[in-house]
Amino acid sequence: MTTQILIAGFGGQGVLFVGKFLAYKGLLEGKQVSWLPSYGPEMRGGTANCSVILSDTPVGSPIVSKPDVLIALNLPSLDKYENAVVPGGMIFIDSTLIQRPVRRTDVTAVAIPVTALANQMGAPTLANMVMAGQLMRRCDAIAFDHVEDALKKVVSAKHADLFDINRKAIQTGYDYAD
């Protein structure tokens, strides 16, 4: 089984960080993994996207042109990538920042107010990790175990004080039910 994930948003929303977290989760689950970041020259405030492939077999190319899962953290990302998702795929949107619904009827749309949830927990920059929790709840390709082990791989020793709040953000997303 192969799952291709595209995460897209503005620079500064943690697009690359959550992609790296998901890639390490896949590695810890024994999957073959590809992680490919892409961002504009502006970085913070510019566009950013990240492709993650999780597979039971070797990954031939890191390019995700037809994602099974799209995580859109802003409206320009939803507008740009909505039609690229394969029929039967999943589209996760941050309903705090994206006011329009997913227009496609051949995909599963999940609208979750991740920015509002992150703000409520006092960690406005962790909407990305709230979304990761919801992704693990709804997507069979990513289990909700090894979360702490994967976090240890992406939260640097320099920012060890952010480990617990990241774990809380993931749990908040996982526990969210609309």
N, C-alpha and C positions, 0 to 999 in steps of 0.2 A: 504494500500500500504506500502511495506517495501523496503527500499533502503539500501544495504550494500556497504559501501565505505572502500577501503583499500588505505591508503596513505603510501608511502614507499620512503626512500632516505637515505642519510648519516646523522648521528647525527650532529646537528648544522644547518641543513637546515630548522628547524622549523616544522618538521613533527608532533610532538606531539601538538605543539601550534595550528597549523591550524586544527588539529583534534578536539581539545578542542573548538575552535571557532565554527566549524560546529556543534558540539554537542549542544552548547549553542544556536545556531541559531535554531536548531530543537526544543529545549525546548521552546523557545520563540514563536515558531509556533504551539505549543500545541502537538508536537509529543512525542511518547515514544522514549527514546534515550539510546544508550549504547556507551561508549567510552572506548577503551581498548588499552593502550600504550604498546609498546614492543621495547626494545632497547638493544644493546649489551653492554658489560661491559665498552667499550671504550667511550661510549656516543658520544662526539664530534669527528667526523671522522669515527666512527663505524657505523654499520647499525642501522636503526630505522624504525619502522613502527607503524601504528596506525589504529585500526579498529573503524569505526563509523557506527552505525546502526540507521537509522531514520525510525520510523514506526507509523502507525495509531493504532496498537494494541500492547500489551505488548511484549517486547523483551525476548524471551526464553533463548537465549545464546548470550554472547558478542563475540563469535568466528566468524570471517568472513573467511570462507574457499573458498567460491565461490562469489567473489565480483561482484556487479552490476556495480560498478565504481572503477577503479584503477587510482590513481594519482602516477605516477612514476617520481621522481625528479632526478633519476640518472639511468645509464644503467644497473648496477647490479639488480636494483629493477624491471626494465622492463623485463630483462631476467628471473628473478625468478618468477614473478607473471603474466606475460602476458597470459599464458595458463590457469590460474585459473579463469579468468573473464568469466562470463556466456555469452553464445551466445546472441547477441543483446545488450550487455553491452557497456560501454564506457571506453576508456583508454585515459587519459590525460598525455602527456609527456612534459617535459621541453626540447624543441628542441635546446636550447643553449648548454645543456650538453649531450644530447642523439642524436647521429648522425644517427642512423638507424631508419627506419620507423617501425611502428607497423606491424607485419607480418600477423596478423589475418585479415581475410576479413569478418568475421561474427560479428564484433564489430564496433562501431563508434570510430575512432581514432582522437584525437585532439592534434595537435602538436603546442605548443605556446612557444615562447622564453622568458619564465618568468624571467630567470636570467638576460638576456639582458635588459628586460623592467625594472626590479628592479634597475639595474645598471644605466640606463638612468635617472631614477628619483632620483638618489643619495642615494638609500637605498638597497644596494646589498644583505642584509640579509632578504629582504622581498619578495623574489621570491615565497615563500609559499603563501603569502597573495594575490599576483597577480594571482596565480593559483586558489585561492578560488573565486576570482571575476569571472574568466572565467568559473569555475564550476557552479556558480550561474546563469550565462548567459545561459548555455547549458543544465543543468540538471533540469528537472521539479520538482524534489523532494526538491529543496532548492531555496526558493524565495529570491529576492534581497531586501527584506524589513527587518527591525529590525537589520540592519548591525551595527549601532552604539550601540544599546542595547547589542548585543552579544559581541562587542569589549569591552564594559565596564566590562563585566564579565571576560575577559581573559587578558586585559592589566592592570596590577596591578597599584596601586596608586604610588608605587615606580618608575614606568616607565610611568607615565601619559604623559610625554613629547613625547612618541611614539604613542599616540592615533591617532593624525591627520595623521601621515605618514602611519600608518597601514590602515586607512580609504582610503587614497589616493591610496595605493597599490591595495586595493580591487577594487576601482573604475577603476584604470588602467587596471586591468585584465578583468573587466566586459565590458569595452569599446573597448577592443582589438578585431579587426576583421581581419582575415587573407585574 
